[in-house]
Amino acid sequence: MAAERMDWPAWMQDLGRRLRRVREFLGLSQDQVARLSGVSQGAVSRLEAGRGLATPMLIVLKVQRVLARALADLDPGLVDEDMRRAVADPVGEPASTDPDLEELIRLYRRLPERHRPRLIAAARATADSLAAAPGHTGKTGD
């Protein structure tokens, strides 16, 4: 089965529009987002305008993380599902504030695609084993 070809320029423009919408909703300037993200204001501007087709994914992730954390600090009733999706990470996964989960994601992404199913299988087997362990109550944090 042939992989579906993605329209990279359109994807970047859509991402930039969504991130700009969130930034404006939060009342943040590009400069503020840039400082909080550790990137230049020009990088934020290019990203939002969809002009940064060669924008390193690290910049995208840094900006996305700052905006996601700022949204997470708001009353959940103020933030609709579209706004939450706007700061989902670029591959569609929700932004996480759990450092252990972020580490698992980094490990997964660092692997070549051919090895990723093995990591998932190992993680699934470990989780199943721990869930079946004596004393496990099924509650989060066990």
C-alpha positions in Angstrom: 0.0 0.0 0.0 1.5 3.3 -1.0 1.9 5.9 1.7 -0.3 9.0 1.3 1.7 12.0 0.3 1.4 14.9 2.6 1.1 18.6 1.4 3.8 19.9 3.7 3.4 23.6 2.9 -0.4 23.4 3.6 0.2 21.5 6.8 2.7 24.1 8.0 0.4 27.0 7.1 -2.5 25.3 9.0 -0.2 24.6 12.0 0.9 28.2 12.0 -2.7 29.5 11.9 -3.7 27.2 14.8 -0.7 28.3 16.9 -1.3 32.0 16.2 -5.0 31.5 17.2 -4.0 30.0 20.5 -1.4 32.7 21.2 -3.8 35.4 20.5 -6.5 33.7 22.6 -4.0 33.7 25.5 -3.2 37.3 25.0 0.5 36.7 24.4 2.7 38.5 22.0 5.1 36.7 19.6 8.0 38.1 21.6 6.6 36.7 24.8 6.1 33.2 23.3 9.6 33.4 21.8 11.2 34.2 25.1 9.2 31.5 27.0 10.1 29.0 24.2 13.8 30.0 24.0 13.5 30.8 20.3 13.6 34.1 18.3 10.6 36.2 17.7 11.3 35.8 14.0 11.1 32.1 14.3 7.6 32.4 15.9 6.6 34.9 13.2 7.7 32.6 10.3 6.1 29.6 12.0 2.7 31.4 12.4 2.8 32.7 8.8 3.6 29.2 7.4 6.8 30.7 5.8 9.1 28.5 7.8 8.8 25.3 5.7 12.3 24.5 6.9 11.5 25.3 10.5 13.2 22.7 12.7 10.7 20.5 14.5 12.4 21.5 17.8 11.2 25.1 17.3 7.7 23.8 16.6 7.7 21.7 19.7 9.1 24.4 21.9 6.4 26.9 20.8 3.7 24.2 21.0 4.7 23.2 24.6 4.6 26.9 25.8 1.2 27.4 24.4 -0.1 24.0 25.7 1.1 24.8 29.2 -0.5 28.2 29.1 -3.8 26.7 28.0 -3.5 24.1 30.8 -3.3 26.9 33.4 -6.7 28.3 32.3 -10.1 27.2 33.6 -11.0 24.2 31.5 -14.4 25.7 30.8 -12.8 28.5 28.9 -11.0 26.2 26.5 -12.9 24.4 23.8 -11.9 21.1 22.1 -10.7 23.0 19.0 -8.3 25.0 21.1 -7.0 21.9 22.8 -6.5 20.2 19.4 -4.6 23.3 18.2 -1.8 22.6 20.6 -1.8 18.9 20.2 1.8 18.0 19.2 2.5 17.9 15.5 1.9 14.2 15.2 -1.5 14.5 16.8 -0.7 13.4 20.3 -1.9 15.6 23.2 0.8 17.6 24.9 1.8 16.0 28.1 3.1 17.5 31.3 4.1 14.1 32.6 7.9 13.9 32.3 7.9 10.1 32.3 5.5 9.9 29.5 7.5 12.5 27.6 10.6 10.4 28.1 8.8 7.3 26.6 7.7 9.4 23.6 11.3 10.7 23.1 12.6 7.1 23.3 10.0 5.9 20.8 10.7 8.7 18.3 14.5 8.2 18.6 14.1 4.6 17.3 14.1 3.7 13.7 10.6 2.9 12.6 11.4 -0.8 12.2 12.2 -1.0 15.9 9.2 0.9 17.3 6.8 -2.1 17.3 9.2 -3.9 19.6 9.3 -1.0 22.1 5.5 -0.9 22.0 5.3 -4.7 22.5 7.8 -4.5 25.5 5.9 -1.6 27.1 2.6 -3.3 26.6 3.9 -6.6 28.1 5.4 -4.7 31.1 2.2 -2.8 31.7 0.1 -6.0 31.5 2.5 -7.7 33.9 2.4 -4.8 36.4 -1.4 -4.6 36.2 -1.6 -8.3 37.0 0.9 -8.0 39.9 -0.4 -8.9 43.4 -1.4 -5.7 45.3 -2.3 -3.8 42.1 -5.7 -2.2 42.6 -6.2 -0.7 39.2 -6.0 2.8 40.5 -3.8 5.4 38.9 -0.5 5.8 40.7 -0.2 2.2 41.9 
